[in-house]
Amino acid sequence: MTADILATVTTLALSPAVIFAVLTGVLLGVTVGAVPGISGDMAMALLLPYVFTMDPAPAIGMLMGVYKGGLFGGSVSAILFGVPGTPGAAATILDGFPAKEAGYPNRALHVALYSSVAGDFAGVLVLVFVAAPLAMLALSFGPREFFALYLASIVIIAGLDRGRIAKGLAAAWLGVLLAMVGRDPFSGAERLTFGLPELGSGLGLIPVLIGLFAVSEILLQAARTWRESNSGKTNTIAAADKSLHYLANDHLGWREFRSLWRPVAIGSATGTFIGALPGAGATLAGFLSYGLARRASKHPERFGTGSLEGVAAPEAGNSATACATLIPLFAFGIPGSGSAALIGAAFMMQGISPGPTMIDDNMTIVYAIFVLLLIGGIFNLLTSKLLLPYYSRIAMLQPRYVLPVVLGLAVLGTYATNNVAFDVWVLLAAGLLGVAMRLLGVPIAPLALGFILGPGLERALRQSLILGHNDLAYLVASPAAIAIYAASTAMLILLFRAHSTRP
Amino acid sequence: MNRVIRSIAFVVLSLPSAAVFAEFPNDRPIRVVTPYGAGGGIDVAARILASIGEEHLGTRVDVVNMPGAGGLTAATFVREAEPDGYTLLISDYTPLVTLPLRESTPYSTDDWLPLVQVTEIAPTFVINASTGYESLADVLQAAKQKPGALAATHGTFMSSSHLPLLRLEQNAGVTFNHVPTSGGGETFQFLLGNIVQLAVTTPATIIGPARSGRVLPVAVATANRISALPDTPTLRESGIDIVMPVWYTIFTTSEVPADRVRLLAERIVTAYASTEAQILAKRAGLEIEPRGLEDTKQNYLQTISTVADTLSGLRE
């Protein structure tokens, strides 16, 4: 019986059509992910009508390929340009971009790729073996547990930058405030829109992220270059920065990657759990993995300056969510994220109804899909490895030429998301905010995370208050919530102590 | 020589004006605007038309997603477009009925001319199968005894999943503790985790879990039982006279000439009724039953009156 299934699955999953679909998907995903402004999610949504007409196995294969490729592609842009190509790669910028500036983008890219693939495989294994029990655990998460999780994540990330904890917290809450622009999710009332109908739907995630991280960087560099050329003399620091010298041996050795097992493991575990929670996402997984890896690292001070551990952890984290996000879909038919919803839609188009009976009713297809997921991971590894040297060479181009192109792509990508010109203004405004923050020494990452988690945080809080009939004690009357609060308080205390015992 | 050139030029230049005489809708593509993003039910319904539209309508059909402001952006765009029949809107009733009745919008319910109703979705009341309740009557009885104690989820405020819940409360004289969620995923999470006791959602969202017995659909808010959930009684059968189906209908604006309206309606119905469209719809999990001008208009007017009634009941 099992041999039978295995045979059918192999024929299904390893047919040329399917392999070709997965390969195309991965290539498309990595390319699209690398372009700032266009994410894997968008590509998947755009492919849906085409996928309509395909058979189930190639269809799912292509979509998953795009999704996985996109998660890695976002890091290419994050490392080379400091722009998150997909929101999930935002945490990779923290050490990825400094790594490139310090002269070893190739190592950073390879670490990102291998960690991505490792996290991805961890996700597949968990999906196959642990989906049901993990989904049960995720089910026990209600609004107050989610609130605890979001709150803890924001505070931890804000507190990461030891010298600037207060600024980090301020940035985080500013991010949450910006996320509240638009309609109140519960009453529909417009808030903070200043009467502008364009703000009715709030500030877009893509323009804000790209503006904060990329446009601000570009504006600052442009200002530096202009000042340089105006004053006639070469500003030595800027010149040294921009001459982009590369360390002669920018190559990743196997031993070096092996030494990164700890951040990869932390990232994979965090990503798998976070991915299984509906509503949490790759970005949260990335940041949380980063924070936890730093806590567990023997060299926490290197984080932020180009530490490869700081690249490995968020990459493993965000990629582990790729398959983990399918866990609630497979176990309950609940899509845990936008991408899972798209995959769910693709399943339904093929007549497979996601849910507990899915696995029993469609055993061969489901097992074939598991095999596809593995294949997708392998293809991601192979194709990206082949293309990496070319990607790295992009880093060697003069920023003078690259930055305007990146800025152009960012503007186009932002506009392409919703065909709304206002989004481009948001992009520029976020860029100016980013410039101000960089000049004032306020960390940007907490603002980004606050902005991303803001809606979920607010919703969880208000749902909890509704369910608890406005009794604040309801928020802490759950063991899981208490555990999360306790763990994060402990982490904060340790972070504080580490800071104050420093000479 | 000059004369020859001039006469040729005259003929060539006058050719484009012949387009004016081209039969509608042959010279330009028809745009179907959706008020929501790619991938949702409405988007899929529009894309089905787009993929087979050309052979039935005589011109290309393009889908344009314009999400934003709860549907206001798309609706305003179509309202302000030329009333020549080339710009259509496919939508549910929230942007076109609920929104204008609640706030001031650049259009009113009279500005819309419904062409073809594509599908009808039943708002479904669902409970967690392991809570001991076996029917809607049980839930309502418990709610009457403890007003505000039982929690019920719904989607966006005043959406097509919220209004039936409000109407149920008005009709049955009960109060639930309303917990808005971000969508089907969260709704399920809370229902299965027993954080809420009742959920209002769509059949497609719960077919899987219903079949496996984890959730029990207890009522649908349509006139007749639906084929996807044959064992679920309608609210009318349970003694509660509420019919508030969610339709996806293709609209145009009321100034479009009547002959174009008739032509569009006929051809779109044929397109959706074709075998090809039905196959695509089945694959997508949508039950597409196109209705013509008259029926669609009836349903539209019926919805306007039900929603207006529900909203005024709230203001008391």
Interface residues (C-beta under 8 A of the other chain):
Chain A: A45 L46 L48 P49 F52 A138 L139 S140 F141 G142 P143 R183 P185 F186 S187 G188 P197 G200 S201 P278 G279 P328 F332 G333 I334 P335 G336 A341 L342 A345 M348 M349 Q350 G351 S353 P354 G355 P356 T357 M358 N418 N419 V420 P455 G456 R459 Q463 I466 L467 H469
Chain B: G37 A38 G39 V44 R47 A50 S51 V64 M66 P67 G68 A69 G70 L72 T73 G148 A151 T156 F157 M158 N177 H178 V179 P180 T181 S182 G184 G185 E186 F188 Q189 F190 L192 G193 I195 V196 A204 T205 I207 G208 P209 R211 S212 R214 L280 K282 R283 A284 G285
